[in-house]
């Protein structure tokens, strides 16, 4: 049995990969379908090549992302979501949509807080 609230539970590490700064953004971006590395890096604005590579490796290890490399020169590498990855990414997209739609209220709350 897994319990993300338990300190040593392995599900906590996967939760961190999915909800960390870059994991969720990369997964939601991959909802558009199979994507090459550089196209994904352009889509997730602000992520470094190294950080995207590390993020994708962690998500691949967790079984959420597939990496497909074609033996061409230069190498042709594409990424996509596994069925479980797609399910997780769809939930993340719901969260993204909710947050974006509520940003006027968030900005108002910040202004009130900062004025105190």
Secondary structure, DSSP 8 states (H G I E B T S, - for coil): ---TTSTT-HHHHHHHHHHSTTHHHHHHHGGG-SEEHHHHHHHSTT--HHHHHHHHHHHHHTTSEEEEEE--SS-EEEEEE-HHHHHHHHHHHHHHHHHHHTHHHHHHHHHHHHH-
